[in-house]
Amino acid sequence: MRRDGRLGVGIIGAGRVGPVVGAALRGAGHAIVGITAGSDRDRVDAVLPDVPVVDPVEVVAGSDLVVIAVPRAELPGLVAGLAAVDAWQPGQLVLHTDASYGIEVLQPATARGAIPLAIHPAIAFTGSSIDLRQLTHAYAAVTAPAPVLPIAQALAVELGCEPVEVAEDRRQAYAEAISIATEFSRSIIAQAAGLLTSAGVEDPGRYLSSLVHTTIDHALTRADSPAIDPPGP
């Protein structure tokens, strides 16, 4: 950690999430020391310019905080693989952004003295600067050991989000809720747009925009109402 309390941050994962998280942390005053290679370098540079491209071991070696933003299936093997080459450092913060996992997936790093954090910003990332604005209106699910929970909460705030603690044993339920909200919405809108096209409506996405937004707003208002019973366990 720098003398001013700022962190040297390394990003593993150059897809839609990692560069945006890095840009948000850079905006909060942290130093981005490196990011792993991605398939769309122009997009990454547009969101997070002038950051060295290095391999994952180098990211870990040079960082106070390692942000892991890789596909869900890759996360356990990546953490374990870096542990196998003794990359993790005692006292180093390790943060992943996946909805499904809590901190248990980071156990190989924790066993070597790293501090595990799980922060999932609840937005649909596009990988563009638009996401930085969306983060300022979003919540983030935070899971961390009790002694370092304030650190995880503070990092969520620095991303622009309002932190909400989700217990380790509730992460699967949380992930299922996120999946339902995103995948079902996409599927239903695609189906409706297809039917509108067959009905001769041009630009069905634009046609549905106000309807979908107002319907969702009404549904969210009802979801927040205490008169509605939550689903059973």
C-alpha positions as CSV (number, residue, x, y, z in Angstrom):
1,M,0.0,0.0,0.0
2,R,1.2,3.5,-0.9
3,R,1.9,6.0,1.9
4,D,-1.3,7.9,1.0
5,G,-3.4,4.7,1.5
6,R,-3.9,4.2,-2.2
7,L,-3.4,0.7,-3.6
8,G,-1.4,-0.7,-6.5
9,V,-4.1,-2.6,-8.3
10,G,-3.6,-5.4,-10.8
11,I,-6.4,-6.8,-13.1
12,I,-6.6,-10.4,-14.2
13,G,-9.3,-10.5,-16.9
14,A,-9.6,-8.0,-19.8
15,G,-13.2,-8.8,-20.8
16,R,-16.2,-6.5,-20.1
17,V,-15.8,-6.3,-16.3
18,G,-12.1,-6.1,-15.4
19,P,-11.2,-2.9,-17.3
20,V,-14.2,-1.1,-16.0
21,V,-13.5,-2.1,-12.4
22,G,-9.9,-0.9,-13.0
23,A,-11.1,2.4,-14.4
24,A,-13.4,3.0,-11.4
25,L,-10.7,2.2,-9.0
26,R,-8.3,4.5,-10.9
27,G,-10.9,7.2,-10.7
28,A,-10.9,6.7,-6.9
29,G,-7.2,7.4,-6.8
30,H,-5.7,3.9,-6.9
31,A,-2.8,3.1,-9.3
32,I,-3.4,0.4,-11.9
33,V,-0.1,-1.4,-12.3
34,G,-1.0,-4.0,-14.9
35,I,-3.7,-6.0,-16.7
36,T,-3.7,-9.3,-18.5
37,A,-4.1,-9.5,-22.3
38,G,-7.5,-9.5,-23.9
39,S,-8.9,-10.2,-27.3
40,D,-10.1,-6.6,-27.9
41,R,-7.2,-4.4,-26.9
42,D,-8.8,-1.3,-28.5
43,R,-11.9,-1.6,-26.2
44,V,-9.7,-2.1,-23.2
45,D,-7.5,0.9,-24.0
46,A,-10.7,3.0,-24.5
47,V,-11.8,2.3,-20.9
48,L,-8.4,1.9,-19.2
49,P,-5.6,3.5,-21.2
50,D,-1.9,3.4,-20.6
51,V,-1.8,0.3,-18.5
52,P,0.9,-2.3,-19.0
53,V,-0.2,-5.7,-20.3
54,V,1.4,-8.5,-18.3
55,D,0.8,-12.1,-17.5
56,P,-1.2,-13.2,-14.3
57,V,1.9,-14.0,-12.3
58,E,3.3,-10.5,-12.9
59,V,0.0,-9.0,-12.0
60,V,0.0,-10.7,-8.7
61,A,3.7,-9.9,-8.0
62,G,3.2,-6.2,-8.5
63,S,-0.1,-5.6,-6.8
64,D,-1.5,-4.7,-3.3
65,L,-4.9,-5.6,-4.6
66,V,-5.5,-8.2,-7.3
67,V,-8.9,-8.0,-9.1
68,I,-10.0,-11.2,-10.8
69,A,-12.7,-10.8,-13.4
70,V,-12.6,-14.0,-15.5
71,P,-15.4,-16.3,-16.6
72,R,-17.0,-18.3,-13.8
73,A,-15.6,-21.7,-15.0
74,E,-12.1,-20.4,-15.0
75,L,-12.0,-18.8,-11.5
76,P,-11.2,-21.8,-9.3
77,G,-8.5,-23.1,-11.6
78,L,-6.9,-19.7,-11.9
79,V,-6.7,-19.1,-8.2
80,A,-5.3,-22.6,-7.6
81,G,-2.8,-22.4,-10.4
82,L,-1.4,-19.1,-9.1
83,A,-1.1,-20.8,-5.7
84,A,0.8,-23.7,-7.2
85,V,3.5,-21.4,-8.4
86,D,3.6,-19.5,-5.1
87,A,2.4,-16.3,-6.6
88,W,0.1,-15.1,-3.8
89,Q,1.6,-12.9,-1.1
90,P,0.8,-12.6,2.6
91,G,-1.3,-9.5,3.3
92,Q,-2.3,-9.0,-0.4
93,L,-6.0,-8.3,-1.1
94,V,-7.6,-10.6,-3.6
95,L,-11.0,-9.7,-5.0
96,H,-13.1,-11.5,-7.5
97,T,-16.3,-10.2,-9.1
98,D,-18.3,-13.3,-9.8
99,A,-21.9,-13.5,-8.5
100,S,-21.9,-17.2,-7.7
101,Y,-18.8,-17.5,-5.5
102,G,-18.1,-16.1,-2.1
103,I,-14.6,-16.2,-0.6
104,E,-14.2,-20.0,-0.4
105,V,-13.1,-20.1,-4.0
106,L,-10.2,-18.0,-3.0
107,Q,-9.0,-20.4,-0.3
108,P,-5.8,-21.4,-2.2
109,A,-4.8,-17.7,-2.0
110,T,-6.0,-17.3,1.6
111,A,-3.9,-20.3,2.6
112,R,-0.8,-18.4,1.5
113,G,-1.8,-15.3,3.5
114,A,-3.8,-13.3,1.0
115,I,-7.0,-11.5,2.2
116,P,-10.1,-12.7,0.3
117,L,-12.9,-10.4,-0.9
118,A,-15.9,-11.1,-3.2
119,I,-17.6,-8.0,-4.7
120,H,-20.2,-8.4,-7.4
121,P,-21.5,-5.1,-8.9
122,A,-25.1,-5.7,-9.9
123,I,-25.1,-4.2,-13.4
124,A,-25.0,-5.7,-16.9
125,F,-21.5,-4.8,-18.0
126,T,-21.0,-3.6,-21.6
127,G,-17.3,-3.1,-21.2
128,S,-17.5,0.6,-22.1
129,S,-17.3,3.8,-20.2
130,I,-21.1,3.8,-20.0
131,D,-20.7,1.2,-17.2
132,L,-18.9,3.8,-15.0
133,R,-22.0,5.8,-14.9
134,Q,-24.2,2.8,-14.3
135,L,-22.0,1.8,-11.3
136,T,-22.9,5.1,-9.5
137,H,-26.6,3.9,-9.4
138,A,-25.9,0.3,-8.5
139,Y,-25.6,-2.0,-5.6
140,A,-22.8,-4.5,-5.0
141,A,-23.0,-7.8,-3.2
142,V,-20.1,-8.0,-0.7
143,T,-18.7,-11.1,1.0
144,A,-15.6,-11.1,3.2
145,P,-14.3,-12.3,6.5
146,A,-15.7,-10.1,9.3
147,P,-12.4,-8.4,10.2
148,V,-11.9,-7.1,6.6
149,L,-15.6,-6.6,5.7
150,P,-15.1,-2.8,6.0
151,I,-12.4,-3.0,3.4
152,A,-14.6,-4.8,1.0
153,Q,-17.4,-2.3,1.6
154,A,-15.1,0.6,1.1
155,L,-13.9,-0.8,-2.2
156,A,-17.5,-1.2,-3.3
157,V,-18.2,2.4,-2.5
158,E,-15.1,3.4,-4.4
159,L,-16.5,1.6,-7.4
160,G,-19.5,3.9,-7.1
161,C,-21.8,1.2,-5.6
162,E,-23.8,0.8,-2.4
163,P,-22.5,-2.3,-0.7
164,V,-24.9,-5.0,0.5
165,E,-23.5,-7.9,2.6
166,V,-24.3,-11.4,1.3
167,A,-23.3,-14.3,3.5
168,E,-21.1,-17.0,2.1
169,D,-23.9,-19.6,2.3
170,R,-26.3,-17.3,0.5
171,R,-24.2,-16.6,-2.6
172,Q,-25.8,-19.4,-4.7
173,A,-29.3,-18.0,-4.0
174,Y,-28.0,-14.5,-4.8
175,A,-26.5,-15.7,-8.1
176,E,-29.7,-17.5,-9.0
177,A,-31.6,-14.2,-8.5
178,I,-29.2,-12.3,-10.7
179,S,-29.4,-15.0,-13.4
180,I,-33.2,-14.9,-13.4
181,A,-33.3,-11.1,-13.6
182,T,-30.8,-10.9,-16.5
183,E,-31.4,-14.1,-18.6
184,F,-35.2,-14.1,-18.3
185,S,-35.4,-10.4,-19.2
186,R,-33.2,-10.8,-22.3
187,S,-35.2,-13.9,-23.4
188,I,-38.6,-12.3,-23.0
189,I,-37.6,-9.0,-24.7
190,A,-36.0,-10.9,-27.7
191,Q,-39.2,-13.0,-28.0
192,A,-41.4,-9.9,-27.9
193,A,-39.2,-8.1,-30.4
194,G,-39.5,-11.1,-32.8
195,L,-43.3,-11.1,-32.6
196,L,-43.4,-7.3,-33.2
197,T,-41.2,-7.7,-36.3
198,S,-43.6,-10.4,-37.6
199,A,-46.5,-8.0,-36.9
200,G,-44.8,-5.4,-39.2
201,V,-43.5,-3.1,-36.5
202,E,-40.2,-1.5,-37.5
203,D,-37.5,-1.0,-34.9
204,P,-39.1,-3.2,-32.3
205,G,-36.4,-2.4,-29.6
206,R,-37.2,1.3,-29.7
207,Y,-41.0,0.5,-29.7
208,L,-40.6,-1.6,-26.6
209,S,-38.3,0.7,-24.7
210,S,-40.9,2.8,-22.8
211,L,-43.2,-0.1,-22.2
212,V,-40.4,-2.3,-20.8
213,H,-38.9,0.4,-18.6
214,T,-42.2,1.4,-17.1
215,T,-43.2,-2.2,-16.6
216,I,-39.9,-2.9,-14.8
217,D,-40.3,0.2,-12.7
218,H,-43.7,-0.9,-11.6
219,A,-42.5,-4.4,-10.9
220,L,-39.5,-3.1,-8.8
221,T,-41.9,-0.9,-6.8
222,R,-44.0,-3.9,-6.0
223,A,-40.9,-5.9,-5.1
224,D,-39.9,-3.3,-2.5
225,S,-43.4,-3.3,-1.0
226,P,-43.6,-5.1,2.4
227,A,-47.1,-6.2,1.5
228,I,-45.7,-8.8,-0.9
229,D,-44.5,-12.0,0.8
230,P,-41.0,-13.1,-0.2
231,P,-40.7,-16.5,-1.9
232,G,-40.2,-19.5,0.3
233,P,-36.8,-21.1,1.1
